[in-house]
Amino acid sequence: MLRALVLLVATMTVAACSSIPLPQFPGVYKIPIAQGNIITQEMVDQLEPGMTRRQVVFVMGTPLVRDPYHQDRWDYVFNYQPGGGERGQERMTLFFENDLLSRFEGDFEPGEDAAWSDTATSNGDTDGNS
């Protein structure tokens, strides 16, 4: 009896540490996990060149990452994983010059009605705002 108990405990320990996926039980709800700053196209379209840091915080919220060594760069990151699904990530990086928003990069582009599209077409620069 003791030998069977030791064998069962050893088997359970090895199974807990294995990388073999466990079977999915039908009807078990897995919660979606979201972390970071939610970024929407509407928020990106509200950004304008020359906005102050305070105005950017009003539109986008507080940035997830403020690097103390690069204070003119703010990073917004949003990670999400639908219940049991594929993990996704969206990011935006905003750059400031003289405490005014100068450009941004990331997974979003300004819409047709956004102020960036007017600036990009008049300056001939479309690469810096992607």
C-alpha positions as a Python dict, from the first residue, in 0.01 Angstrom:
ca = {
    (1, 'M'): (0, 0, 0),
    (2, 'L'): (282, 240, 86),
    (3, 'R'): (460, 154, -239),
    (4, 'A'): (146, 235, -442),
    (5, 'L'): (104, 569, -261),
    (6, 'V'): (467, 668, -327),
    (7, 'L'): (429, 571, -694),
    (8, 'L'): (110, 778, -724),
    (9, 'V'): (273, 1086, -565),
    (10, 'A'): (579, 1051, -790),
    (11, 'T'): (360, 1020, -1100),
    (12, 'M'): (156, 1326, -1004),
    (13, 'T'): (473, 1530, -940),
    (14, 'V'): (621, 1442, -1279),
    (15, 'A'): (289, 1513, -1453),
    (16, 'A'): (265, 1856, -1289),
    (17, 'C'): (608, 1956, -1422),
    (18, 'S'): (566, 1821, -1773),
    (19, 'S'): (513, 2032, -2082),
    (20, 'I'): (248, 1797, -2220),
    (21, 'P'): (-72, 1997, -2268),
    (22, 'L'): (-359, 1890, -2048),
    (23, 'P'): (-691, 1802, -2209),
    (24, 'Q'): (-939, 2088, -2238),
    (25, 'F'): (-1259, 2027, -2052),
    (26, 'P'): (-1572, 2136, -2241),
    (27, 'G'): (-1777, 2407, -2076),
    (28, 'V'): (-1487, 2546, -1868),
    (29, 'Y'): (-1477, 2926, -1895),
    (30, 'K'): (-1138, 3091, -1933),
    (31, 'I'): (-1133, 3461, -1864),
    (32, 'P'): (-986, 3702, -2116),
    (33, 'I'): (-674, 3875, -1986),
    (34, 'A'): (-605, 4240, -2075),
    (35, 'Q'): (-309, 4440, -1945),
    (36, 'G'): (-176, 4787, -2017),
    (37, 'N'): (-325, 5086, -2195),
    (38, 'I'): (-621, 5030, -2424),
    (39, 'I'): (-542, 5200, -2755),
    (40, 'T'): (-816, 5279, -3007),
    (41, 'Q'): (-811, 5436, -3351),
    (42, 'E'): (-1028, 5722, -3220),
    (43, 'M'): (-762, 5806, -2961),
    (44, 'V'): (-487, 5807, -3225),
    (45, 'D'): (-697, 6030, -3453),
    (46, 'Q'): (-730, 6288, -3171),
    (47, 'L'): (-352, 6329, -3145),
    (48, 'E'): (-217, 6643, -3310),
    (49, 'P'): (136, 6769, -3366),
    (50, 'G'): (233, 7024, -3104),
    (51, 'M'): (10, 6890, -2825),
    (52, 'T'): (144, 6933, -2473),
    (53, 'R'): (215, 6635, -2251),
    (54, 'R'): (-92, 6716, -2046),
    (55, 'Q'): (-314, 6714, -2354),
    (56, 'V'): (-167, 6379, -2462),
    (57, 'V'): (-240, 6230, -2118),
    (58, 'F'): (-599, 6357, -2150),
    (59, 'V'): (-641, 6177, -2485),
    (60, 'M'): (-431, 5862, -2437),
    (61, 'G'): (-411, 5822, -2060),
    (62, 'T'): (-97, 5781, -1853),
    (63, 'P'): (171, 5594, -2047),
    (64, 'L'): (262, 5245, -1934),
    (65, 'V'): (635, 5313, -1966),
    (66, 'R'): (811, 5642, -1895),
    (67, 'D'): (1181, 5575, -1935),
    (68, 'P'): (1380, 5797, -1697),
    (69, 'Y'): (1672, 5799, -1944),
    (70, 'H'): (1457, 5898, -2245),
    (71, 'Q'): (1203, 6139, -2100),
    (72, 'D'): (1090, 6256, -2443),
    (73, 'R'): (958, 5907, -2527),
    (74, 'W'): (634, 5758, -2395),
    (75, 'D'): (533, 5399, -2461),
    (76, 'Y'): (176, 5274, -2458),
    (77, 'V'): (142, 4895, -2464),
    (78, 'F'): (-175, 4682, -2458),
    (79, 'N'): (-154, 4304, -2418),
    (80, 'Y'): (-462, 4088, -2446),
    (81, 'Q'): (-540, 3720, -2455),
    (82, 'P'): (-895, 3604, -2516),
    (83, 'G'): (-989, 3309, -2296),
    (84, 'G'): (-762, 3031, -2412),
    (85, 'G'): (-689, 3209, -2741),
    (86, 'E'): (-387, 3357, -2911),
    (87, 'R'): (-207, 3637, -2725),
    (88, 'G'): (-199, 3975, -2900),
    (89, 'Q'): (-24, 4307, -2846),
    (90, 'E'): (-72, 4664, -2964),
    (91, 'R'): (180, 4939, -2903),
    (92, 'M'): (231, 5309, -2960),
    (93, 'T'): (541, 5517, -2896),
    (94, 'L'): (504, 5894, -2873),
    (95, 'F'): (799, 6132, -2907),
    (96, 'F'): (821, 6487, -2771),
    (97, 'E'): (1047, 6778, -2864),
    (98, 'N'): (1052, 7079, -2628),
    (99, 'D'): (763, 6922, -2433),
    (100, 'L'): (541, 6915, -2745),
    (101, 'L'): (430, 6604, -2933),
    (102, 'S'): (639, 6574, -3248),
    (103, 'R'): (571, 6225, -3388),
    (104, 'F'): (455, 5874, -3305),
    (105, 'E'): (521, 5518, -3415),
    (106, 'G'): (341, 5192, -3360),
    (107, 'D'): (61, 4967, -3471),
    (108, 'F'): (-178, 5250, -3560),
    (109, 'E'): (-170, 5509, -3835),
    (110, 'P'): (-359, 5837, -3835),
    (111, 'G'): (-694, 5835, -4010),
    (112, 'E'): (-781, 6048, -4312),
    (113, 'D'): (-941, 6319, -4099),
    (114, 'A'): (-658, 6332, -3843),
    (115, 'A'): (-431, 6635, -3813),
    (116, 'W'): (-126, 6419, -3892),
    (117, 'S'): (-246, 6344, -4243),
    (118, 'D'): (-259, 6719, -4321),
    (119, 'T'): (89, 6773, -4178),
    (120, 'A'): (236, 6472, -4356),
    (121, 'T'): (99, 6569, -4696),
    (122, 'S'): (202, 6934, -4667),
    (123, 'N'): (557, 6844, -4552),
    (124, 'G'): (592, 6545, -4781),
    (125, 'D'): (684, 6331, -4476),
    (126, 'T'): (483, 6016, -4423),
    (127, 'D'): (746, 5786, -4270),
    (128, 'G'): (781, 5956, -3931),
    (129, 'N'): (417, 5907, -3830),
    (130, 'S'): (365, 5538, -3889),
}
